[in-house]
Amino acid sequence: MYTDKIVKGVLAAVAFALFAGFASAPASAKTKWICTHFVPKTSGFYKYVTPPFTDAVKHITRGEVEIDCKAVGIIAPGFKGFDAVMEGLADAQHTTTLYIVNKHPANSFYANHPGGMPVEAFFMWWYDPKGGGKDFLTAHHREAMGLQSWGQGVPPQEVWLSHTPITKPADLKGKKFRTAGVWA
């Protein structure tokens, strides 16, 4: 499956970066991060992205770094994970940057949502060897928000659900949408 290849590619890149940073770590060092998530553990996004990532971090760092990622609501509600990190309740947050668009509007660009970059375009931008998005996003989050960010996974674009068929623009008249972000 194409998505599996993408997830494996992300994990390999993150694993390499982590390995480069921890290869010389002393054997006695032990770091445990508490992470808050924006979805429940039953979500496909959680099941197929988070455990493979946290397992890869533990494996690549030879057990020196463990990430204990809590489902939404245990540490903070989905939209408040950023605040939980800033207040010291969690060490990290696994979320979409769409949920922190009100902290800085540029975060909407990095999120995967209808009208945003599809997975393939995101990866081309992220890994561009001539000054890719990874460096840009890292610098932006560090300078504008005091955060360190890393790519953990990119799901397919969101799907909108409706109780009635929507087949043409006129079908949208009078519909109410619930969404995160400013794109709508």
Residue pairs with C-beta under 8 A, 6 or more apart in sequence:
3 119
3 156
6 119
6 123
6 154
7 48
7 49
7 52
7 153
9 123
10 53
10 151
10 152
10 153
10 154
11 52
11 53
11 56
13 127
13 151
14 53
14 56
14 57
14 150
14 151
14 152
15 56
15 57
15 59
15 60
17 150
18 56
18 57
18 60
18 61
18 65
19 60
19 61
22 60
22 61
22 62
22 64
22 65
25 61
25 64
27 62
29 64
30 63
30 64
30 66
31 64
31 65
31 66
32 65
32 66
32 67
32 68
33 65
33 66
33 67
33 68
33 91
33 92
34 68
34 70
34 75
34 90
34 91
34 92
35 54
35 67
35 68
35 69
35 70
35 90
35 91
35 92
35 93
35 94
36 69
36 70
36 72
36 74
36 75
36 76
36 81
36 84
36 85
36 89
36 90
36 92
36 93
36 94
37 46
37 50
37 69
37 70
37 71
37 72
37 81
37 93
37 94
37 95
38 72
38 78
38 79
38 81
38 93
38 94
38 95
38 96
38 99
39 45
39 46
39 71
39 72
39 78
40 46
40 71
40 72
40 73
41 47
41 71
45 153
45 155
46 71
48 153
49 94
49 152
49 153
49 155
50 69
50 94
50 152
53 67
53 152
53 153
54 66
54 67
54 68
54 69
57 65
57 66
57 67
58 65
58 66
58 67
67 92
69 94
70 90
72 78
72 81
75 81
75 84
75 89
75 90
76 83
76 84
76 89
76 90
78 95
78 99
79 99
79 180
81 90
81 93
81 94
81 95
81 99
82 93
82 95
82 99
82 100
82 103
84 90
84 93
85 91
85 92
85 93
85 147
86 146
94 152
96 111
96 112
96 113
96 180
97 107
97 108
97 110
97 111
97 149
98 107
98 108
98 111
98 112
98 113
98 180
98 181
99 111
99 180
100 107
100 145
101 107
101 108
101 111
101 180
101 181
101 182
103 145
104 140
104 144
104 145
105 182
106 140
106 144
108 116
108 181
108 182
108 183
109 116
110 133
110 137
111 181
112 118
112 119
112 122
112 154
112 155
112 156
112 157
112 158
113 157
113 158
113 179
113 180
113 181
113 183
114 157
114 158
114 160
114 183
115 183
116 157
116 183
117 125
118 157
119 154
119 155
119 156
119 157
122 133
122 154
123 154
125 132
125 133
126 132
126 133
126 134
126 137
126 151
127 133
127 134
134 151
137 149
138 148
138 149
138 150
141 147
141 148
141 149
142 148
160 177
162 175
164 171
165 171
166 172
166 175
177 184
